[in-house]
Amino acid sequence: MANISAVISGIECSVPDYILTNQELEKMVDTTDEWITTRTGIKERRIQKGEGLGTSDMAADAVQKLLKKTGTAPEEVDLLICATVTPDMQFPATANIICDKVGIKNAFSFDMNAACSGFLYGLATAEKYILSGMYKKVIVVGADKMSSIADYTDRTTCIIFGDAAGAVLIEPNSNGYGIQDSILRSDGSGRIHLHQKAGGSVKPASHETVDAREHYIYQEGQAVFKFAVKNMADISVEIMEKNGLTSNDIAWLVPHQANLRIIEATARRMGIDKDQVMINIYRYGNTTNGTIPLCLWEWEKKLKKGDNIVLAAFGGGFTWGSIYLKWAYDSN
Ligand code: UT7
């Protein structure tokens, strides 16, 4: 078999219409636009409104648009991976539900939970299926309805998060484009700083867990911040060194959008200018698994075939990682 690599051959996203601004948050919790902007870089985020709608609805919308854009029939898809921490329900997998909603019938599908690093884990996993030679069309969706687990009485966490979904099509390529390398890590001891206390097998849902507000995100912001700054920068530098890349070789850094200060620290450590960093945290906040595809989608028209791109993420678990890829197409 000829040498093949796995490329992103198309990208689409879905963001809800409703815009939750810092000004509106000022009326909900004791905060200010000034505090949120200077501490996080966020000005507004999108919120999915509507009874009975969940993560799979945003994801299905993104996948449907992706199939259309890439001229792919649903029956051609071999595998769909959904990276999410806000599945529609505990089971079945949201990936199964997405496939049902868009008519993907000849595929298998599963969810991946690696918190904010889930999209990178999904991408690296999809790559391995492509490299096996057995799968030709794999979709990776990063989707989260973070508003479903954000506590809008907790000013330290609710201001950060937003809702979105992004989907990419991964296909084989024989010209050397696509994913060149990936480094993924996890350290479960970090769970004490960032988790959801109840609703799992250790502490199933009960009146008490609801009363204690234990179904929301629990985050010790400062502790997570320190690990995020160090690990996201370290792993991005590691992938550069491992592949002999200097900052001049890199066209774009695509960082997880958790906090503008974490993004800037990572770019500084890599020696990358701010205008080579994709940043849209101002408008979307932290959409967990949606951040990286949302950036690639917004910058798609500026990307050129052969551009060296480094993706980097850090999140709950802890999990973190970086992927080095060569962009495979010019948009027109
Ligand atoms: O997505 C992947 C994982 N997550 C992350 O990477 C997030 C990492 N952490 C962060 O981004 C930041 O830690 C936060 C944005 C969550 C918080 O920013 P911080 O600069 O670390 O603030 P802090 O928690 O240290 O709080 C500083 C002060 C406190 O007041 P005192 O004790 O100094 O009087 C907080 O009570 O700011 C106060 N504060 C606020 N004030 C106004 C906390 N949240 C707010 C708020 N508005 N929304």
Residues whose N, C-alpha, C, O or C-beta is under 5 A from the ligand:
A	BS01	UT7	D30 T31 T32 W35 R39 T40 C116 R155 T156 I159 G221 Q222 V224 F225 A228 A258 N259 F314 G315 G316
